């Protein structure tokens, strides 16, 4: 399950949708993102935390409210939670938790914790908001478009960019809340890459990379997709088939993206 590891960062990757859960740590704190998916995968993350945490404080950053990203929240009751104020004040919390129960019912899954919607201790209300945790400085940026409550986090001085469900190497943009917001968020990501020194990029789905050119490529491909989404389906579909190995499994999302863009414009 461990997909990537160095002295300060451990990234777990689920068998489902290559969903990631990152652990960033220093002498004072341990910061976890989006613990997920299957019970044995959440348990592996829990065991790592139990083994390594010691007397440090545990934090969880929820990058957004999609049920697959909050599905492990109940396994870490001691954590202090960081997320956007939009996630904290979500109008459909019960429906999101219900999706977890529906998933578990569909696949006969039992968990040793009760899934619940996260209680947010540190709601992020504006771009550039910071949280100092020991010698780590976390800078937050709101990232709406995929969902309305998305969050980017830059961890300095380690140069870690936690992008949630943006800039993936396995998924084209999934536009669930707003096409216009998504385009603006990609511009914000571009600004982050220009104004912060990013050494490691951790997407919500896919592979960790230390290659700046690869991060730029992910950004450029996402921009190409959203900019050309309504310019005719054939070129964009051809691009997606060439670039994304699992496009056939995501093709319905592409169709929904087109309808969302038409609706927003």
BELTAFEN-V320252 format. One line per field, one symbol per residue. phi: phi as a letter, one per 40 degrees, with the letter a starting at -180 (. if undefined). psi: psi as a letter, one per 30 degrees, with the letter a starting at -180 (. if undefined). burial: 1 if it has 16 or more other ideal C-beta (glycine too) atoms within 10 Angstrom, else 0. Layout:
phi: ???
psi: ???
burial: ???
//
This chain:
phi: .ccaabcbbbbcbcccffcbbbbbabcbabbbbfcabcdccccccdcccccbcgccccbbcccacdcccbcccccbccccbbaccccdbdcbdcccccccccccccbfcbbcaccacccccbccbacgcbbcbgccbbbbbcbchcbcbcacbbbbccgcbcbfcbfccbbcdbbcbacccccccccccccdccbbcccbbbccbhbcbbcdcccccccccccdcccbdbchcccccccccccbcbddcbdccdccccccccccc
psi: fjekkaffkkkkklfjghkljkjklafelkkkkikldlefeeeeeeeeeeefebglkkkkkjflgkeffgfgeffiffkkkkllfeeegkfheeeeeeeeeeeeeeghkklgljklkkjkeikkflkfklkkjbgkjkkkkkileelfglkkkkjlgfhkjjgbhlhlffklkjjfekeeeeeeeeeeeeeefefljjfkkjlfkakkkgjeeeeeeeeeeeeeeefgeggkfeeeeeeeeeejfgeefgeeeeeeeeeeeeef.
burial: 0011000011111100111111111100111111111110110111011000100101111111111111111111001111110111010010011011001100000010001011010101000000101001011111111111111111110101111111111011111111111110110110011001011111111111100000100110111011001000000100110001001001001100110110000
//
